Amino acid sequence: MLQSSVRVTATGVPEGYDALILSGQAKDRVLLHVCRDDARMAVLSGAVRFFAPNLTVIEFPAWDCLPYDRVSPNPEIIAQRLDSLGKLAGKIESGLVLTTVSAILQRVPDPDLFHRGGLTGKVSGRISQDEFTEYFMRNGYRRAATVREAGEYAFRGGIVDVFPPGAPEPYRLDFFGDELETIRTFDPMSQRTTGNEEAFALGPVSEIAFDDASNERFREGYRRLFGPPSGPDPLYEAVSAGAHHPGVEHWLPLFHERISTLFDYVPDAIMSLDHETEEAVRSRFETIGDFYDARVEMMPSNVRDANQETPVYRPLPKKMLYLTESEWEDLSNQRPVFEFFPLAAGGDTDWTVDLGGRRAGDFSDVRHRPDVNVFDAFRERISRENERPIVIFAYSNGSRDRLTGLLRDHHVRDVLPLDTWAEATERVPGSVSVVALDLARGFSTPEFLSFSEQDILGERMARPARRLRRAEEFISEASSLNG
């Protein structure tokens, strides 16, 4: 279906149907899909995994901080990014790579980081604690008293606990001297053993390699760009001392001999774009430019009465950390590109193709009529559907079961709650399947007709989030009860 050597607008692709298309097309090739933002990527990923549970799906998110920020990205985000890049560096034959506008416009470490940044071992093998210490320091692991999050490690006598990025659970490595006797996995919350393994594999948890060579590379590049530090510079001083400085990732290119893009990890992939992705790209370039200009204006050399108490911030040139607009155009045009558009067009041409999806419509017109029950209106609408099966997407397993009961109460025929997409599509025309998949809207194709729970019942009621009590408040309350 997605075959072209030029840039094509794929019309008739409402959201939800795009996930179905991607799940089918990525079975025998690599597809790179660019989402507008992280929320959209999460919804699309969930839908693709439902439609094709055996498909390889790799998500590459953006940093959860602003351009040229003073804070570092969340460690969990970094762990997911590194796990995804590590898989891509090992080359995949087929599957779907999901990313966002913000993520794809930012430069990333070269694949060589993953080719040389691993540490493996197996039962009865020999590894010294010094080797672990050097590896953890060089690859950004954080020492902790108790390992609970990805990227943490702990030494406890002859035991090494470590939680590598991408692993479902941390490892507990039990040594006798330098010989590895057992490898166990454990629950990071309870700390209880959950299983045994014969081998382990660790990967980097930072996009920066904190070794002597990379630190010296940073210092040389920093001086070349900004001149020798003439006053207090906490970033330069921290890197020189081998310490992690908050926000140091925003100078990532200075630590690497080579810097790459996500395109370098999937050189032969077909690319598809969310509807309005190009608008999001233009907006992102404007945001990057605005934050860069603001940082430049606040540099000490540009402020007459610089506040010496404010830490100095010398931003990297935009082209070092991000793609330029011309690079984005060149890189995205070096491969087949499909821009998804939700509505139908006037017909297929050399630059457009209609993939046949349509928005299914909703029941808003009858929900506000006191004389009509929405489930009766639904029954009446589908009663004329004798050529395709009908599928309803419910928010959760619980709402799936409730909807099934309500539809049966209103005499909708042949209604079944199902667990998989394959079961739903194999049913006879006119049948109604209810599945748990959180899609905002349903869609229509020549093969089936679908509605979302929201299409039938309307917008979900927003519940105010309960404030989570801080741990110290809980401990204080517990102490007072015991007193």
C-alpha positions, 0 to 999 in steps of 0.5 A, a space after each residue: 500500500 505504501 509504495 512510492 519514490 516521491 513525497 505523497 499525501 495519503 488521504 482518507 486516513 483518520 486517526 486510528 486508521 493510521 495505526 491499522 495501516 502502519 501495523 500492516 505495512 511494517 511487517 516486512 519493512 522498517 517504517 519511521 513514523 513521525 508524530 506531532 508530540 508525545 501524547 499522540 505517540 502514546 496513543 498511536 503506539 497503543 493502537 498499533 500494539 493492539 492491531 499487531 501484537 507481534 510487531 516490533 514497535 520502537 518508541 523514541 521520545 524527545 527530552 522532556 525539557 525545553 531547548 537550552 534548559 538548565 535541567 537534565 532530561 528525566 532519567 526514565 526518558 533517557 533510558 527509553 531513548 538509549 534502549 531504542 537507539 541500542 536496538 536500532 544500532 543493532 539493525 532491525 529487519 522490520 518493524 515500526 519506529 515511532 518518534 516525535 517532531 521534537 525528537 527527530 529534529 535533535 541530534 543524537 549520539 553516533 551508533 558507535 556509542 552502542 557498539 562499544 558501550 556494552 558490558 556482558 557477562 555470564 554465570 561462571 565468568 570473571 569480572 572484577 569490581 573495578 571493571 564494573 566501577 569504571 563501566 558505571 562511571 563511564 556510561 552514566 550509571 548512578 550509585 544508590 543505596 537501593 536500586 529502584 530505577 533504571 540507571 542505578 547500581 549498588 555494591 553490597 559486598 560481593 553482590 552488584 545490583 544494577 538496573 540497565 535501560 530497557 530491562 524489565 527488572 534489575 539484575 542481582 549479580 552474586 560474586 565469589 571473588 571475581 567469579 560470577 556465581 548467580 544472576 538473579 532478577 528482582 522486583 525493584 520495589 520489594 527487592 525480592 528475587 523474581 527469577 534466574 538468568 544465565 547471562 546479563 547485558 548492560 548498555 549506557 544510561 547516558 547519551 554522554 560518555 563520561 570518560 577522560 577522552 570525552 571530558 577533554 573533548 568537551 573542554 577543547 570544544 567549549 574553549 574553541 566556541 566561547 574562549 577560555 573561561 574568564 570567571 566562574 563557570 560551573 558547567 566547565 568546572 564540573 566537567 573538568 572535575 568529572 562530575 555530572 552538572 544539571 543540564 549538561 546534556 544540552 552540550 552533548 555534541 561537545 562530548 562526541 567525536 561524531 554526532 548523528 541523527 535518527 535518520 542514520 539509525 534507519 537509513 532505508 526506512 520509509 517515512 510517514 508523517 502525522 497530519 499537521 506534522 509539517 506545521 509542528 516542525 515549523 513551530 519547533 524550529 521557531 521555539 528552538 530559535 526563540 530559546 537560543 536567542 534568549 540565552 544569547 541575549 543573557 550571556 555576560 558579554 551581552 548584559 551591561 550589568 550582569 548578575 554575578 550570582 546567576 550561573 553563566 550559560 553559553 548555548 551551543 549554536 543551534 546547528 550543533 544540537 539540532 537539525 537546520 530547516 534545510 537539513 530536515 528538508 534534505 533528510 526527509 526527501 531522501 526517502 519515500 514519505 507519506 503525509 497522512 491526511 484524515 479526509 478524502 480527496 478528489 482522487 488518486 494522482 501522482 502525489 496523492 493516494 486515497 487509502 479508503 478510511 473515513 470518519 464514522 460519525 457520532 451520535 451527538 445529534 441524538 444524545 441531546 434529544 430527551 425522546 431518543 435513547 442513544 443505544 436505540 439510535 445505535 441499534 437502528 443505525 447498524 441494522 442496515 449494516 449487512 456487509 461489514 462487521 462492526 467494532 466498538 472501541 471501549 476505554 478499558 476492559 471494564 467499560 468494554 464489559 459495561 458497554 456490552 451489557 448496555 447494548 444487549 439490554 437494548 436488543 443490539 444483536 450479536 454483541 460480543 466482548 473480545 480481547 483481540 483485533 483478529 477475533 473482531 475482524 473474523 466475525 460475520 457482517 453485521 456482528 458487533 464486537 466490543 474491544 478495549 482500545 482507547 481511541 477518541 474516534 471510530 472510523 470506517 473502511 471497506 472492511 469494517 465499521 467502527 465507533 469509539 465509546 466517545 462517539 456513542 456516549 460523548 466526552 469523558 468526564 474529567 475527574 480531578 486528580 487526587 493529590 499524592 501525599 509526599 512520602 515524608 508526610 505519610 511517614 510523619 502521620 504514621 509516626 504520630 499514630 504510633 506515638 
